[in-house]
């Protein structure tokens, strides 16, 4: 049995994808290094991070599925398949540690009943924002009361403390209500109130209205703790093992002059959209650093997300003359760049982003204004929050067939770098940069929220 004098132990379970794993690792590091817990991180892949010795990592098997399986279904089935092996891991850990809690992400809700059977408290970690959480808490009721497609709603959805949300900007899995994908999302949302508490990777100053409402909702609902921004550490192996040639190029550019173009670890553009983006960059006459990825029909890339990802060279599909015409003011890198370093560089003045929440937080932490170009998942919701709520982003407008045309690309980039609207979002982003730093400082709202949770977990472990 566990030693009564041992440190309290937390088990964190992350669904597949670097976007989920990164904030889980950072949360675990805080609990271990600042609050003296021990921890086990359970994932479905090798961790590209350096971990303290008091954190152990366990890898669960990935379920073999047809290559064309939808990403949401792929993750949900993989997580469901892991219930039995996870149970065995927890039973084993109970023999040697004092487990204070198991912390899941949004795809782990079907593990809740199993963990509760083992008499272990369960917590949910929303690796996105309070806007997203507010939406998911309302979703079961909305699903019951809505006839037809969400995208056809006559009026925007008004959530307490949040900006209005049009149906077309709902989560991408909800855009077609028939079938397994939408049903899975609604099913998971029904279980959010069955945990002991909910952690969110956001901070009060960014979403003041939502934070106030969620903190006061009471009625036996689980407490909500905004504990962000949690972003990847500078020292992780992911950074250490990749080339930084683009940083040398940035060192030679004027301050605040470069637009960083990157669509994240899971995003890729169609060949047509890649060409339109290239031509828009050329038309804009702005300096740019572009992470060019191999395109694929699904708009997703990477071994887990799309096992049949195209291996073609994306450079072959760039417009004729583009590389030559932009060589004096642009740089392209294949597949990957050290994003945190790029966003923290003095030369970086803007960020064309898919609005994945990890990327958004890295931009906020570094004070870099965003051109919002959402692709999938909750990214359209994030774009709404950034543009209409926090006012730290400009959003591109899609044309026919969902393609953002070159003229729109050039217009938005010029607006960000040279126009009055760009100056306004730049000022707003500088305010948020200060607020983000204040939130995680010793007297900050996120610091105090995590302290409150830690006190609860230590009391549980001591009981």
Secondary structure, DSSP 8 states (H G I E B T S, - for coil): ---TTS-EEEEEE--SSHHHHHHHHHHHHHHHHTT--EEEEEESS---S---TTEEEEE-------TTS-HHHHHHHHHHHTHHHHHHHHHHHHHHSEEEEEEE-GGGGGGHHHHHHTT--EEEEESS-HHHHHHHHHHHHHHHH--S-GGG-SS-B--TTS--B-GGGS-GGGSS-SSHHHHHHHHHHTTGGGSSEEEES--TTTTHHHHHHHHH--TT--EEEE-------TT-HHHHTS--HHHHHHTTS-TT-EEEEE--TT----HHHHHHHHHHHHHHT-EEEEEE----TTS--STTT-TT---S-GGGGS-TTHHHHHTTTEEEEES---HHHHHTSTTEEEEEE---HHHHHHHHHHT--EEE---STTHHHHHHIIIIII--EEE----GGG---HHHHHHHHHHHHHSHHHHHHHHHHHHHHHHHHHHHSTTSHHHHHHHHHHHHHHHHHH-
